[in-house]
């Protein structure tokens, strides 16, 4: 049982070390990027906000519009099915 525990502990430590190195590398990368950024912080934030709007607003708007269209089609299908059901019921009753 101690061998299994030792293997588990070693694998857990290796995973923790890998994650720690990844986070450290990411922080170093962010720091270097901030030092070599061609614009000031406010300009960079504004640039990123504008790019986010450009890339996300278009697809989001398309998604909302297509969702509305699908909802309306679904509503129409339900209304048609209800009409058919009602007609069938009237035919059965005579």
Secondary structure, DSSP 8 states (H G I E B T S, - for coil): -HHHHHHHHHHHHHHHHHHHHHHHHHHHHHHHHHHT-SS-HHHHHHHHHHHHHHHHHHHHHHHHHHHHHHHHHHHHHHHHHHHHHHHHHHHHH-
